[in-house]
Amino acid sequence: MALASLALATGTLLAVGATPASAAGSCSEWWDANTYGVTCTGYSSGTQVRATARCANETVTTGQWKSAVTGGWSYAYCSGRGGLHSSGSMAPSFR
């Protein structure tokens, strides 16, 4: 649900992994001009999340995989790539 809301709000064009069907968790997001971050907790055992963002130079960058069970921030960095894309294309990816 959060991913869908984010997609509607930002017009994201990224293809990201679907939210796990057994998801009962929640995520928090943070961003500035160069960085997108996400952390999630409460998802099914073994579920991981990472930040995914499109940069101004049209490249896609991802953060490290983090546990979506216990949390931990994943950051996608666009510094040195012109900052985040003006469309705001950023979203969590799950596996």
Buried (B, 14 or more C-beta within 10 A) or exposed (E): EBBEEBBEEBEBEBEBBEBBEEBEBEBEBEBEEBBBBBBBBBBEEEBBBBBBBBBBEEEBBBBEBBBBBEBBBBBBBBEEBBBBBEEBBBBBBBE
